Amino acid sequence: MSKGKEWKAKPHLKSYQKLIRKLKQLANRNWSISLDNRIKK
């Protein structure tokens, strides 16, 4: 590590895409579940 440089964690691309897919599924308006329950999941 160089002086003044911080190391920042970056998720793997596949992990990021998996998270986005899951969020899109939970945000689907056709899914008949209350918003509170969606947020909890």
N, CA, C, O and CB atoms as a CASP TS submission, in Angstrom:
PFRMAT TS
TARGET T0000
AUTHOR 0000-0000-0000
METHOD Language model
MODEL 1
PARENT N/A
ATOM      1  N   MET     1       0.831  -1.191   0.000  1.00  0.00           N
ATOM      2  CA  MET     1       0.000   0.000   0.000  1.00  0.00           C
ATOM      3  C   MET     1       0.870   1.248   0.000  1.00  0.00           C
ATOM      4  O   MET     1       1.863   1.341   0.722  1.00  0.00           O
ATOM      5  CB  MET     1      -0.942   0.002   1.208  1.00  0.00           C
ATOM      6  N   SER     2       0.482   2.176  -0.805  1.00  0.00           N
ATOM      7  CA  SER     2       1.195   3.449  -0.847  1.00  0.00           C
ATOM      8  C   SER     2       0.666   4.367   0.241  1.00  0.00           C
ATOM      9  O   SER     2      -0.442   4.185   0.744  1.00  0.00           O
ATOM     10  CB  SER     2       1.056   4.114  -2.232  1.00  0.00           C
ATOM     11  N   LYS     3       1.453   5.328   0.585  1.00  0.00           N
ATOM     12  CA  LYS     3       0.984   6.297   1.578  1.00  0.00           C
ATOM     13  C   LYS     3      -0.159   7.110   0.991  1.00  0.00           C
ATOM     14  O   LYS     3      -0.109   7.528  -0.166  1.00  0.00           O
ATOM     15  CB  LYS     3       2.138   7.229   2.035  1.00  0.00           C
ATOM     16  N   GLY     4      -1.192   7.330   1.803  1.00  0.00           N
ATOM     17  CA  GLY     4      -2.315   8.146   1.372  1.00  0.00           C
ATOM     18  C   GLY     4      -3.337   7.414   0.515  1.00  0.00           C
ATOM     19  O   GLY     4      -4.369   7.991   0.171  1.00  0.00           O
ATOM     20  N   LYS     5      -3.082   6.168   0.164  1.00  0.00           N
ATOM     21  CA  LYS     5      -4.029   5.397  -0.654  1.00  0.00           C
ATOM     22  C   LYS     5      -4.828   4.483   0.264  1.00  0.00           C
ATOM     23  O   LYS     5      -4.280   3.829   1.152  1.00  0.00           O
ATOM     24  CB  LYS     5      -3.285   4.565  -1.760  1.00  0.00           C
ATOM     25  N   GLU     6      -6.130   4.452   0.031  1.00  0.00           N
ATOM     26  CA  GLU     6      -6.986   3.547   0.803  1.00  0.00           C
ATOM     27  C   GLU     6      -7.377   2.374  -0.076  1.00  0.00           C
ATOM     28  O   GLU     6      -7.576   2.528  -1.281  1.00  0.00           O
ATOM     29  CB  GLU     6      -8.251   4.282   1.339  1.00  0.00           C
ATOM     30  N   TRP     7      -7.485   1.217   0.525  1.00  0.00           N
ATOM     31  CA  TRP     7      -7.952   0.031  -0.171  1.00  0.00           C
ATOM     32  C   TRP     7      -9.461  -0.009  -0.044  1.00  0.00           C
ATOM     33  O   TRP     7      -9.996   0.120   1.057  1.00  0.00           O
ATOM     34  CB  TRP     7      -7.297  -1.267   0.395  1.00  0.00           C
ATOM     35  N   LYS     8     -10.150  -0.186  -1.156  1.00  0.00           N
ATOM     36  CA  LYS     8     -11.606  -0.258  -1.136  1.00  0.00           C
ATOM     37  C   LYS     8     -12.040  -1.587  -1.711  1.00  0.00           C
ATOM     38  O   LYS     8     -11.580  -2.001  -2.775  1.00  0.00           O
ATOM     39  CB  LYS     8     -12.237   0.911  -1.923  1.00  0.00           C
ATOM     40  N   ALA     9     -12.933  -2.254  -0.993  1.00  0.00           N
ATOM     41  CA  ALA     9     -13.452  -3.540  -1.461  1.00  0.00           C
ATOM     42  C   ALA     9     -14.410  -3.305  -2.618  1.00  0.00           C
ATOM     43  O   ALA     9     -15.190  -2.352  -2.608  1.00  0.00           O
ATOM     44  CB  ALA     9     -14.159  -4.310  -0.312  1.00  0.00           C
ATOM     45  N   LYS    10     -14.346  -4.172  -3.605  1.00  0.00           N
ATOM     46  CA  LYS    10     -15.244  -4.084  -4.751  1.00  0.00           C
ATOM     47  C   LYS    10     -15.825  -5.470  -4.987  1.00  0.00           C
ATOM     48  O   LYS    10     -15.076  -6.432  -5.160  1.00  0.00           O
ATOM     49  CB  LYS    10     -14.501  -3.550  -6.029  1.00  0.00           C
ATOM     50  N   PRO    11     -17.161  -5.587  -4.997  1.00  0.00           N
ATOM     51  CA  PRO    11     -17.756  -6.917  -5.187  1.00  0.00           C
ATOM     52  C   PRO    11     -17.498  -7.443  -6.600  1.00  0.00           C
ATOM     53  O   PRO    11     -17.313  -6.670  -7.539  1.00  0.00           O
ATOM     54  CB  PRO    11     -19.269  -6.870  -4.914  1.00  0.00           C
ATOM     55  N   HIS    12     -17.490  -8.740  -6.730  1.00  0.00           N
ATOM     56  CA  HIS    12     -17.310  -9.376  -8.022  1.00  0.00           C
ATOM     57  C   HIS    12     -18.511  -9.048  -8.904  1.00  0.00           C
ATOM     58  O   HIS    12     -19.617  -8.873  -8.393  1.00  0.00           O
ATOM     59  CB  HIS    12     -17.132 -10.913  -7.869  1.00  0.00           C
ATOM     60  N   LEU    13     -18.314  -8.963 -10.198  1.00  0.00           N
ATOM     61  CA  LEU    13     -19.370  -8.583 -11.137  1.00  0.00           C
ATOM     62  C   LEU    13     -20.580  -9.507 -11.033  1.00  0.00           C
ATOM     63  O   LEU    13     -21.718  -9.038 -11.057  1.00  0.00           O
ATOM     64  CB  LEU    13     -18.833  -8.594 -12.563  1.00  0.00           C
ATOM     65  N   LYS    14     -20.346 -10.822 -10.918  1.00  0.00           N
ATOM     66  CA  LYS    14     -21.473 -11.771 -10.835  1.00  0.00           C
ATOM     67  C   LYS    14     -22.270 -11.558  -9.553  1.00  0.00           C
ATOM     68  O   LYS    14     -23.495 -11.681  -9.567  1.00  0.00           O
ATOM     69  CB  LYS    14     -20.962 -13.228 -10.900  1.00  0.00           C
ATOM     70  N   SER    15     -21.603 -11.244  -8.452  1.00  0.00           N
ATOM     71  CA  SER    15     -22.293 -10.982  -7.189  1.00  0.00           C
ATOM     72  C   SER    15     -23.173  -9.740  -7.314  1.00  0.00           C
ATOM     73  O   SER    15     -24.301  -9.710  -6.821  1.00  0.00           O
ATOM     74  CB  SER    15     -21.275 -10.807  -6.039  1.00  0.00           C
ATOM     75  N   TYR    16     -22.641  -8.726  -7.975  1.00  0.00           N
ATOM     76  CA  TYR    16     -23.381  -7.479  -8.177  1.00  0.00           C
ATOM     77  C   TYR    16     -24.613  -7.732  -9.052  1.00  0.00           C
ATOM     78  O   TYR    16     -25.700  -7.238  -8.750  1.00  0.00           O
ATOM     79  CB  TYR    16     -22.469  -6.402  -8.822  1.00  0.00           C
ATOM     80  N   GLN    17     -24.447  -8.497 -10.131  1.00  0.00           N
ATOM     81  CA  GLN    17     -25.569  -8.794 -11.022  1.00  0.00           C
ATOM     82  C   GLN    17     -26.636  -9.619 -10.310  1.00  0.00           C
ATOM     83  O   GLN    17     -27.829  -9.420 -10.540  1.00  0.00           O
ATOM     84  CB  GLN    17     -25.078  -9.536 -12.269  1.00  0.00           C
ATOM     85  N   LYS    18     -26.222 -10.534  -9.457  1.00  0.00           N
ATOM     86  CA  LYS    18     -27.165 -11.363  -8.692  1.00  0.00           C
ATOM     87  C   LYS    18     -27.994 -10.484  -7.754  1.00  0.00           C
ATOM     88  O   LYS    18     -29.202 -10.678  -7.622  1.00  0.00           O
ATOM     89  CB  LYS    18     -26.407 -12.455  -7.880  1.00  0.00           C
ATOM     90  N   LEU    19     -27.344  -9.521  -7.108  1.00  0.00           N
ATOM     91  CA  LEU    19     -28.033  -8.601  -6.212  1.00  0.00           C
ATOM     92  C   LEU    19     -29.053  -7.768  -6.988  1.00  0.00           C
ATOM     93  O   LEU    19     -30.181  -7.593  -6.528  1.00  0.00           O
ATOM     94  CB  LEU    19     -27.023  -7.685  -5.495  1.00  0.00           C
ATOM     95  N   ILE    20     -28.675  -7.256  -8.148  1.00  0.00           N
ATOM     96  CA  ILE    20     -29.572  -6.445  -8.961  1.00  0.00           C
ATOM     97  C   ILE    20     -30.786  -7.260  -9.393  1.00  0.00           C
ATOM     98  O   ILE    20     -31.912  -6.764  -9.354  1.00  0.00           O
ATOM     99  CB  ILE    20     -28.835  -5.894 -10.189  1.00  0.00           C
ATOM    100  N   ARG    21     -30.561  -8.521  -9.810  1.00  0.00           N
ATOM    101  CA  ARG    21     -31.690  -9.390 -10.211  1.00  0.00           C
ATOM    102  C   ARG    21     -32.655  -9.592  -9.057  1.00  0.00           C
ATOM    103  O   ARG    21     -33.871  -9.534  -9.239  1.00  0.00           O
ATOM    104  CB  ARG    21     -31.177 -10.759 -10.708  1.00  0.00           C
ATOM    105  N   LYS    22     -32.118  -9.828  -7.877  1.00  0.00           N
ATOM    106  CA  LYS    22     -32.965 -10.066  -6.707  1.00  0.00           C
ATOM    107  C   LYS    22     -33.763  -8.805  -6.350  1.00  0.00           C
ATOM    108  O   LYS    22     -34.946  -8.893  -6.019  1.00  0.00           O
ATOM    109  CB  LYS    22     -32.105 -10.514  -5.502  1.00  0.00           C
ATOM    110  N   LEU    23     -33.121  -7.642  -6.417  1.00  0.00           N
ATOM    111  CA  LEU    23     -33.820  -6.394  -6.124  1.00  0.00           C
ATOM    112  C   LEU    23     -34.932  -6.134  -7.136  1.00  0.00           C
ATOM    113  O   LEU    23     -36.016  -5.685  -6.763  1.00  0.00           O
ATOM    114  CB  LEU    23     -32.835  -5.223  -6.112  1.00  0.00           C
ATOM    115  N   LYS    24     -34.670  -6.411  -8.413  1.00  0.00           N
ATOM    116  CA  LYS    24     -35.693  -6.216  -9.440  1.00  0.00           C
ATOM    117  C   LYS    24     -36.880  -7.143  -9.199  1.00  0.00           C
ATOM    118  O   LYS    24     -38.031  -6.746  -9.380  1.00  0.00           O
ATOM    119  CB  LYS    24     -35.105  -6.457 -10.840  1.00  0.00           C
ATOM    120  N   GLN    25     -36.596  -8.381  -8.790  1.00  0.00           N
ATOM    121  CA  GLN    25     -37.665  -9.343  -8.513  1.00  0.00           C
ATOM    122  C   GLN    25     -38.513  -8.860  -7.338  1.00  0.00           C
ATOM    123  O   GLN    25     -39.740  -8.939  -7.388  1.00  0.00           O
ATOM    124  CB  GLN    25     -37.077 -10.745  -8.215  1.00  0.00           C
ATOM    125  N   LEU    26     -37.870  -8.361  -6.283  1.00  0.00           N
ATOM    126  CA  LEU    26     -38.598  -7.886  -5.111  1.00  0.00           C
ATOM    127  C   LEU    26     -39.373  -6.604  -5.416  1.00  0.00           C
ATOM    128  O   LEU    26     -40.400  -6.336  -4.793  1.00  0.00           O
ATOM    129  CB  LEU    26     -37.632  -7.652  -3.952  1.00  0.00           C
ATOM    130  N   ALA    27     -38.888  -5.821  -6.361  1.00  0.00           N
ATOM    131  CA  ALA    27     -39.537  -4.557  -6.689  1.00  0.00           C
ATOM    132  C   ALA    27     -40.631  -4.713  -7.748  1.00  0.00           C
ATOM    133  O   ALA    27     -41.281  -3.733  -8.110  1.00  0.00           O
ATOM    134  CB  ALA    27     -38.504  -3.564  -7.167  1.00  0.00           C
ATOM    135  N   ASN    28     -40.839  -5.919  -8.240  1.00  0.00           N
ATOM    136  CA  ASN    28     -41.840  -6.171  -9.274  1.00  0.00           C
ATOM    137  C   ASN    28     -43.228  -5.779  -8.759  1.00  0.00           C
ATOM    138  O   ASN    28     -43.669  -6.274  -7.722  1.00  0.00           O
ATOM    139  CB  ASN    28     -41.820  -7.662  -9.706  1.00  0.00           C
ATOM    140  N   ARG    29     -43.903  -4.905  -9.470  1.00  0.00           N
ATOM    141  CA  ARG    29     -45.214  -4.419  -9.035  1.00  0.00           C
ATOM    142  C   ARG    29     -46.318  -5.454  -9.206  1.00  0.00           C
ATOM    143  O   ARG    29     -47.385  -5.313  -8.608  1.00  0.00           O
ATOM    144  CB  ARG    29     -45.577  -3.174  -9.800  1.00  0.00           C
ATOM    145  N   ASN    30     -46.089  -6.484 -10.002  1.00  0.00           N
ATOM    146  CA  ASN    30     -47.102  -7.521 -10.218  1.00  0.00           C
ATOM    147  C   ASN    30     -47.186  -8.507  -9.056  1.00  0.00           C
ATOM    148  O   ASN    30     -48.115  -9.311  -8.982  1.00  0.00           O
ATOM    149  CB  ASN    30     -46.805  -8.273 -11.501  1.00  0.00           C
ATOM    150  N   TRP    31     -46.221  -8.441  -8.161  1.00  0.00           N
ATOM    151  CA  TRP    31     -46.174  -9.359  -7.023  1.00  0.00           C
ATOM    152  C   TRP    31     -47.089  -8.826  -5.937  1.00  0.00           C
ATOM    153  O   TRP    31     -46.845  -7.745  -5.401  1.00  0.00           O
ATOM    154  CB  TRP    31     -44.717  -9.531  -6.489  1.00  0.00           C
ATOM    155  N   SER    32     -48.130  -9.556  -5.607  1.00  0.00           N
ATOM    156  CA  SER    32     -49.135  -9.064  -4.650  1.00  0.00           C
ATOM    157  C   SER    32     -48.701  -9.313  -3.211  1.00  0.00           C
ATOM    158  O   SER    32     -49.146 -10.266  -2.571  1.00  0.00           O
ATOM    159  CB  SER    32     -50.491  -9.734  -4.906  1.00  0.00           C
ATOM    160  N   ILE    33     -47.840  -8.456  -2.721  1.00  0.00           N
ATOM    161  CA  ILE    33     -47.369  -8.516  -1.343  1.00  0.00           C
ATOM    162  C   ILE    33     -47.179  -7.068  -0.888  1.00  0.00           C
ATOM    163  O   ILE    33     -46.821  -6.202  -1.687  1.00  0.00           O
ATOM    164  CB  ILE    33     -46.026  -9.361  -1.211  1.00  0.00           C
ATOM    165  N   SER    34     -47.415  -6.816   0.370  1.00  0.00           N
ATOM    166  CA  SER    34     -47.338  -5.437   0.849  1.00  0.00           C
ATOM    167  C   SER    34     -45.909  -4.904   0.773  1.00  0.00           C
ATOM    168  O   SER    34     -44.941  -5.662   0.830  1.00  0.00           O
ATOM    169  CB  SER    34     -47.857  -5.344   2.286  1.00  0.00           C
ATOM    170  N   LEU    35     -45.803  -3.608   0.647  1.00  0.00           N
ATOM    171  CA  LEU    35     -44.492  -2.957   0.539  1.00  0.00           C
ATOM    172  C   LEU    35     -43.654  -3.210   1.791  1.00  0.00           C
ATOM    173  O   LEU    35     -42.442  -3.400   1.696  1.00  0.00           O
ATOM    174  CB  LEU    35     -44.660  -1.440   0.313  1.00  0.00           C
ATOM    175  N   ASP    36     -44.282  -3.214   2.948  1.00  0.00           N
ATOM    176  CA  ASP    36     -43.546  -3.476   4.191  1.00  0.00           C
ATOM    177  C   ASP    36     -42.889  -4.864   4.162  1.00  0.00           C
ATOM    178  O   ASP    36     -41.733  -5.015   4.558  1.00  0.00           O
ATOM    179  CB  ASP    36     -44.493  -3.363   5.408  1.00  0.00           C
ATOM    180  N   ASN    37     -43.627  -5.865   3.694  1.00  0.00           N
ATOM    181  CA  ASN    37     -43.079  -7.217   3.627  1.00  0.00           C
ATOM    182  C   ASN    37     -41.957  -7.305   2.591  1.00  0.00           C
ATOM    183  O   ASN    37     -40.987  -8.035   2.795  1.00  0.00           O
ATOM    184  CB  ASN    37     -44.187  -8.223   3.293  1.00  0.00           C
ATOM    185  N   ARG    38     -42.078  -6.575   1.493  1.00  0.00           N
ATOM    186  CA  ARG    38     -41.010  -6.562   0.478  1.00  0.00           C
ATOM    187  C   ARG    38     -39.734  -5.993   1.062  1.00  0.00           C
ATOM    188  O   ARG    38     -38.648  -6.529   0.841  1.00  0.00           O
ATOM    189  CB  ARG    38     -41.434  -5.746  -0.758  1.00  0.00           C
ATOM    190  N   ILE    39     -39.866  -4.900   1.812  1.00  0.00           N
ATOM    191  CA  ILE    39     -38.697  -4.254   2.393  1.00  0.00           C
ATOM    192  C   ILE    39     -38.013  -5.199   3.399  1.00  0.00           C
ATOM    193  O   ILE    39     -36.786  -5.267   3.462  1.00  0.00           O
ATOM    194  CB  ILE    39     -39.101  -2.922   3.081  1.00  0.00           C
ATOM    195  N   LYS    40     -38.826  -5.924   4.182  1.00  0.00           N
ATOM    196  CA  LYS    40     -38.259  -6.860   5.154  1.00  0.00           C
ATOM    197  C   LYS    40     -37.449  -7.960   4.462  1.00  0.00           C
ATOM    198  O   LYS    40     -36.396  -8.365   4.954  1.00  0.00           O
ATOM    199  CB  LYS    40     -39.376  -7.485   6.003  1.00  0.00           C
ATOM    200  N   LYS    41     -37.953  -8.444   3.305  1.00  0.00           N
ATOM    201  CA  LYS    41     -37.236  -9.509   2.582  1.00  0.00           C
ATOM    202  C   LYS    41     -35.971  -8.944   1.995  1.00  0.00           C
ATOM    203  O   LYS    41     -35.216  -9.667   1.345  1.00  0.00           O
ATOM    204  CB  LYS    41     -38.116 -10.130   1.467  1.00  0.00           C
TER
END
